[in-house]
Amino acid sequence: MVASRSIALVEPQMHNLFHSPFNAALLHAVVLAFPEAKVSFRALPGHAAAVRSILTEHAPEIAARVEWRELWTAHGESVLSRWLSNGSALRRVLRERERVVFCSISRMQLMQLKRMMTPGDEVLAVLHGDLDRIAEPKTERFPASLFALRRVLLTKQPLGLRFVLLGESIRRNIPAEFEAAFANAAVIDHPYHFPAAQVASEAANGKPVVFGIFGNSGDGRLLERVARAVASAAPDRDHRVVFRLVGFVSDGEAVARLAPLVEGVGDRPLPREEFVRRAESITYSLWLAPAGSFKLRASGTFFDALAYAKPLVYVANAFIDSYLPVPAGTAVRCAQPEDVAAAILEVASQHDPHEYSRVSAKIMEFRECFTPQALARTLPSKFGW
């Protein structure tokens, strides 16, 4: 049965563009999944506008069905100011007695939410990269230690609160001591709005073969090691390899080190138009992180590779491994970062435009499981609504 009770999607912490693609795709899926329900989206002013713009671009008829409401604006950055403004806003959300989905939630907000909920509340809270903190806890200073995620998760769980995890691999890797908190967690695939990628793109025939690195590469040291290893191997000119950043690094020092090795290095996020231009121009996507990472978080780079139908060379990790190698040929898995340079050289030497176009088409077919339309078919049962 489809829920008719009003549903509020609430983004209580993100500003402007951050997380807006995810929130737009999740909102799209919820509206499709519960056609009889009144659905609202509430966020800080800049973020609400960003989500509305993305959803209008992809599904204007869905955006028109949403009630758009601005949430609060925090006054001051002190712990006390945030506690007071968060508490006031959370109480306003709960007292409307709707079904609520928090698209993300901070540790402080989660602590406050647990204390405020009363019988009859139905609340889902999506957990993102913060979950890494429970696998490798770090000592935090007061007052941040008051809101340590481990502490917050282990406090008593209200009956009406359920967490949402973005993948079965994340559910499997939850540490045993947190089983009670996640016993009834909803597990969904990360929703994504995909652009209309062209299978037979110029990248398929391009020489040199270009490996693109999406997102924030941090200090860039892993990328630097790989790029230097590839350069020292001196492949023949017919199979020359180029690295191109479709993102940014953390600081000017990283820019200086990488500039001779990687095209387009900068320390600021790219404007949308430039991001798309570079993403379309690369041949393959490169995913670099220490082996065994991403046990408790989804990978945005994985979805960027799917979005532009780029085959992936990646270092083994729980999240991507759970989806690949399906379909065959869409990714090359390296057991550790030290194996990546050899994999790049092999991929470049064997690049074939016809096979590349076939694999790109397979990626476009495979990624359909992450669309809002696909997610909407399972949301009622996953959410239990």
C-alpha positions in Angstrom: 0.0 0.0 0.0 1.3 3.5 -0.9 1.6 5.9 2.0 -0.7 8.9 2.0 0.7 10.5 5.2 2.7 13.7 4.4 6.5 13.1 4.0 9.1 15.7 4.7 12.6 15.4 3.4 14.9 17.5 5.5 18.5 18.5 4.9 19.5 20.0 8.2 23.2 20.8 7.7 24.4 21.1 4.1 24.9 24.5 2.4 24.7 25.5 -1.2 25.7 22.8 -3.7 27.2 20.2 -1.3 25.1 17.0 -1.4 22.6 18.6 -3.7 22.8 16.0 -6.5 22.2 13.2 -4.0 19.3 15.0 -2.3 17.7 15.8 -5.6 17.8 12.2 -6.7 16.5 10.9 -3.4 13.7 13.5 -3.4 12.8 12.4 -7.0 12.6 8.8 -5.9 10.4 9.5 -2.9 7.9 11.5 -4.9 7.6 8.6 -7.4 7.4 6.0 -4.7 4.6 7.7 -2.7 2.4 9.4 -5.4 -0.5 9.9 -3.0 1.6 11.6 -0.3 2.2 15.3 0.0 6.0 15.7 -0.1 8.0 18.7 1.0 11.7 19.5 1.0 13.2 21.7 3.7 16.8 23.0 3.7 18.9 26.1 4.2 18.1 28.7 1.5 21.0 28.2 -0.8 20.8 24.4 -0.6 17.1 24.3 -1.2 17.6 26.4 -4.4 20.3 24.1 -5.6 18.2 20.9 -5.1 15.3 22.5 -6.8 17.4 23.5 -9.8 18.8 20.0 -10.3 15.4 18.3 -9.9 13.8 20.8 -12.3 16.5 20.1 -14.9 15.9 16.3 -14.7 12.2 16.0 -13.9 10.3 19.4 -13.9 7.0 17.6 -13.4 8.3 16.1 -10.2 9.8 19.4 -8.9 6.4 21.0 -9.4 4.8 18.4 -7.0 7.2 19.3 -4.2 6.5 21.9 -1.5 9.7 23.8 -1.2 10.4 25.3 2.3 13.4 27.0 3.8 14.7 25.7 7.0 16.5 27.7 9.7 19.7 29.7 9.4 22.1 29.2 12.4 23.0 32.3 14.3 26.7 32.0 15.2 29.2 29.1 15.0 29.6 28.4 18.7 28.5 25.0 20.1 25.8 26.7 22.1 24.5 28.6 19.1 24.3 25.5 17.0 22.7 23.5 19.8 20.0 26.1 20.3 19.3 26.7 16.6 19.4 23.0 15.7 17.1 22.1 18.6 14.5 24.7 17.6 14.4 23.6 14.0 14.2 19.9 14.9 11.3 20.5 17.2 9.5 22.4 14.4 10.0 19.4 12.1 8.8 16.8 14.5 5.7 18.6 15.8 4.1 18.5 12.3 3.8 14.7 12.8 4.8 13.8 9.3 7.0 11.0 8.2 10.5 12.5 8.0 13.6 11.6 6.0 16.7 13.4 7.1 18.9 13.4 4.0 21.9 13.7 6.2 22.4 14.5 9.9 25.2 15.8 12.0 26.3 14.0 15.2 24.9 16.8 17.4 21.6 16.8 15.5 21.3 13.1 15.9 21.9 13.3 19.6 19.2 16.0 19.9 16.8 14.1 17.6 17.1 10.9 19.8 16.2 13.0 22.9 13.2 14.7 21.2 11.4 11.9 19.5 8.1 10.7 21.0 5.9 7.6 20.4 4.3 7.8 16.9 7.2 9.6 15.3 8.4 7.9 12.0 11.9 9.1 11.2 14.6 7.9 8.8 18.1 9.3 8.8 20.5 8.8 6.0 24.1 8.3 7.2 27.0 9.2 4.9 30.8 9.4 5.3 30.7 10.2 9.0 30.2 6.5 9.6 34.0 6.0 9.0 34.4 7.5 12.5 33.1 4.4 14.1 35.6 2.1 12.4 38.6 4.1 13.2 37.7 6.3 16.2 39.9 9.3 16.9 40.3 11.1 20.2 38.4 14.3 20.1 38.7 17.3 22.4 35.9 18.7 24.5 33.3 19.8 23.5 33.4 17.8 20.2 33.9 14.7 22.3 30.4 15.1 23.7 29.0 14.4 20.2 31.4 11.6 19.2 29.5 9.4 16.7 30.3 6.3 18.6 28.8 7.8 21.8 25.7 9.1 19.9 25.0 5.8 18.1 25.3 3.7 21.3 22.7 5.8 23.2 19.2 4.4 23.5 17.5 4.2 20.1 13.9 5.6 19.8 11.5 3.0 18.4 10.5 5.3 15.5 14.0 6.0 14.3 15.7 4.0 11.6 18.9 4.6 9.8 19.4 4.5 6.0 22.6 3.0 4.6 23.7 3.5 1.0 24.7 0.0 0.1 24.7 -3.6 1.3 28.4 -3.6 1.6 28.1 -0.8 4.3 25.5 -2.9 6.2 27.9 -5.9 6.1 30.8 -3.9 7.5 29.0 -2.3 10.5 31.1 -3.2 13.6 29.4 -5.8 15.8 29.1 -3.4 18.8 26.7 -1.2 16.8 24.4 -4.1 15.7 21.6 -2.9 18.0 21.5 0.6 16.4 21.4 -0.8 12.9 19.3 -3.9 13.5 16.4 -2.4 11.5 18.3 -0.2 9.1 17.0 0.4 5.6 19.5 -0.3 2.9 19.2 1.4 -0.5 21.3 1.9 -3.5 22.7 5.5 -3.8 20.3 7.3 -6.2 21.8 9.4 -9.0 20.6 11.5 -11.9 22.7 10.4 -14.9 23.3 12.7 -17.9 22.6 11.4 -21.4 26.1 10.1 -22.2 27.1 9.3 -25.8 28.5 5.8 -26.2 30.5 6.6 -29.4 32.2 9.6 -27.9 35.5 11.2 -29.2 37.2 9.7 -26.1 36.7 6.2 -27.6 39.0 6.9 -30.5 41.3 9.4 -28.8 45.0 9.1 -28.7 46.6 9.5 -26.2 44.5 7.5 -23.8 43.4 9.8 -21.0 42.8 8.7 -17.4 40.6 11.1 -15.5 40.6 11.5 -11.7 37.3 12.8 -10.3 36.6 14.7 -7.1 39.0 15.8 -4.4 42.4 14.1 -4.6 43.5 15.5 -1.2 47.3 15.9 -1.1 47.6 14.0 -4.4 50.4 11.7 -3.3 48.9 8.5 -4.4 48.2 10.0 -7.8 51.7 11.4 -8.0 53.2 8.0 -7.3 51.1 6.4 -10.0 51.8 9.1 -12.6 55.6 8.9 -12.0 55.5 5.1 -12.2 53.7 5.3 -15.6 56.1 7.9 -16.9 59.2 6.0 -15.9 57.9 2.9 -17.7 58.2 4.9 -20.9 55.4 3.4 -23.0 55.8 3.8 -26.8 54.4 6.9 -28.3 51.4 5.1 -29.9 50.1 4.3 -26.4 51.0 7.5 -24.6 49.1 7.9 -21.4 47.8 11.3 -20.1 46.4 12.0 -16.6 43.7 14.7 -16.4 42.2 16.0 -13.2 38.4 16.3 -13.3 38.3 17.8 -9.8 40.9 19.4 -7.5 43.6 18.9 -4.9 43.8 20.2 -1.4 46.4 23.0 -1.6 49.0 24.9 -3.6 51.8 22.5 -2.6 49.9 19.6 -4.1 49.3 21.7 -7.3 53.0 22.4 -7.7 53.9 18.7 -7.3 51.3 17.4 -9.7 51.3 20.1 -12.4 54.2 18.5 -14.4 52.4 15.1 -14.3 48.7 15.8 -14.5 46.7 18.1 -16.7 44.3 20.7 -15.2 45.6 20.6 -11.7 44.0 23.2 -9.4 43.0 23.6 -5.7 39.4 24.7 -6.2 36.3 22.8 -7.3 35.7 23.2 -11.0 32.8 25.2 -12.4 30.0 22.9 -13.6 30.6 23.6 -17.3 34.4 22.8 -17.1 33.7 19.7 -15.0 31.4 18.3 -17.7 33.8 19.2 -20.5 36.7 17.4 -18.8 34.6 14.4 -17.8 33.4 13.9 -21.4 37.0 14.2 -22.7 38.6 11.4 -20.7 38.8 7.8 -21.8 39.0 6.0 -18.5 38.3 6.9 -14.9 40.9 6.3 -12.2 40.0 5.6 -8.5 42.8 5.8 -6.0 42.6 5.2 -2.3 44.3 2.9 0.2 43.3 -0.7 -0.2 40.4 -1.7 2.0 39.0 1.7 2.4 35.3 2.7 1.8 33.9 0.0 4.0 31.4 2.4 5.5 30.8 5.0 2.8 29.7 5.2 -0.8 32.1 6.4 -3.5 31.2 9.5 -5.4 33.9 8.8 -7.9 32.3 5.5 -8.8 29.1 7.3 -9.7 31.0 9.9 -11.7 32.5 7.1 -13.8 29.1 5.6 -14.3 27.6 9.0 -15.1 30.0 9.5 -18.1 30.1 5.8 -19.0 33.9 5.6 -18.4 35.4 2.2 -17.7 37.2 2.3 -14.3 40.6 1.4 -13.0 40.3 1.2 -9.3 42.0 0.0 -6.0 40.0 -2.8 -4.3 37.4 -1.5 -1.8 34.3 -2.9 -0.3 31.8 -0.5 -1.9 32.8 -0.8 -5.5 33.6 -4.5 -5.2 30.0 -5.1 -4.2 28.8 -3.9 -7.6 31.6 -5.2 -9.9 32.6 -7.0 -12.0 29.0 -6.7 -13.3 29.0 -6.2 -16.2 32.2 -7.7 -17.4 34.8 -5.4 -18.8 33.6 -2.2 -17.1 36.4 -2.1 -14.5 39.9 -3.2 -13.8 40.4 -4.1 -10.1 43.9 -3.6 -8.5 44.6 -5.3 -5.2 46.7 -2.4 -4.0 47.8 1.1 -5.2 51.2 -0.3 -6.3 49.4 -2.4 -9.0 47.7 0.6 -10.6 50.5 1.8 -12.9 50.9 -1.6 -14.6 47.1 -1.9 -15.0 47.0 1.6 -16.7 49.7 0.6 -19.1 48.0 -2.6 -20.0 44.6 -0.9 -20.5 46.2 1.8 -22.7 48.1 -0.7 -24.8 44.9 -2.8 -25.4 42.5 0.1 -26.0 40.2 -0.7 -28.9 37.5 1.8 -30.0 35.0 -0.8 -30.9 35.3 -2.7 -27.6 35.4 0.5 -25.7 32.0 1.6 -27.2 30.5 -1.8 -26.3 31.7 -1.5 -22.7 30.4 2.1 -22.5 27.0 0.8 -23.6 27.1 -1.9 -20.9 27.9 0.7 -18.3 24.8 2.8 -19.3 22.7 -0.3 -19.1 24.1 -1.3 -15.7 23.7 2.1 -14.1 19.9 2.0 -14.4 19.7 0.3 -11.1 20.8 3.6 -9.4 18.2 5.9 -11.1 15.4 7.4 -9.0 12.9 5.4 -11.0 14.6 2.1 -10.0 14.9 3.2 -6.4 11.3 4.2 -6.3 10.1 0.7 -7.0 11.7 -0.6 -3.7 11.4 2.4 -1.4 8.0 1.6 0.1 9.2 -1.8 1.3 12.7 -0.6 2.3 11.2 2.3 4.3 8.4 0.2 5.7 5.9 2.8 4.7 
